[in-house]
Amino acid sequence: MAAYVLVTGGAGYIGAHACKALSKAGYVPVCFDNLSTGWKQAVKYGPLEEGDLADRARLDAVFAQYKPIAVMHFAALSLVGESMSNPAKYWSQNVNNALNLIEAAIASECKNFVFSSTCATYGDQDGVVLDEDTPQRPINAYGGSKRAIEDMLRDFGASHGLNSVIFRYFNVAGADPDGEVGEQHVPETHLIPLMLDAIDGKRPALTVFGSDYPTPDGTCVRDYVHVSDLVDAHVLGLRWLEHDKGNAVFCLGSGKGFSVREVIDASRAVTNRDVPIIEGERRAGDAACLVSGSRRALSDLGWAPQRSDMATMIADAWRWHQAPEYEY
């Protein structure tokens, strides 16, 4: 009998990679996506069920049809700048939709829930390696909405026996090493694909937002994790729940921070091309430095990133960027 896993946002960047990882691990991923930001062509490893998380009747029908053993919840709005200017949109769509999904899962007796959270729940805590015990102090509505969903999962765990693994991850980068799926957003906001677009002439230049942060070179510092490593952790998290190991929170990152200028320098080395740059102002809601402490994922899950060095992440992204499939 097939072991179905409902993957919300499975047509998006991380969700599509998760579907491939689930398929390789012997599960059948059921992609639930409204295709507002996802791509139908990225759904390759299981059925696609189009629908919106706000539509409880549609959710109930999908749960009844497949009887999934677990939910992996990726679907969310995730633009920090937009969350600063329009917080209502984030509290409405991220939080209310998650509540709808959780209630639908519980009603169908699907009690295993893997949640895609974020380091944005920590806010701006410079000079601190961020781990699972670091206080959460979000400085934008995106991070605030994700923290609220984490709280929601704990509450439903106490009241209804919902089991959850929460992953707080850092900047996700790279692409499937086999070239089957990759990263494409409209609009694109992630540093590495924006940089590769600038290198390839698809945009005039890469804008560096802020050069006066309290960091060694004045630009923001981030911890990057390869998308393939990230979704491998999600499969391990699912198995954790299947073995009744209890609710857990894990940070996922490489444990090393790279400034924007360091990422640019690495891209020059990988692609052997220059990066046209425009110096811009800081963006509202951007923290200066976010670096992960992922020791718990190593000790408890046995997770160790294999492709999360900067050169490999850029090389995999560059390979996808140059492939005919890049334009979904």
Order of alpha helices (4+ residues) and beta strands (2+ residues): beta-alpha-beta-beta-alpha-beta-alpha-alpha-alpha-beta-beta-alpha-beta-beta-alpha-beta-beta-alpha-beta-beta-alpha-beta-beta-alpha
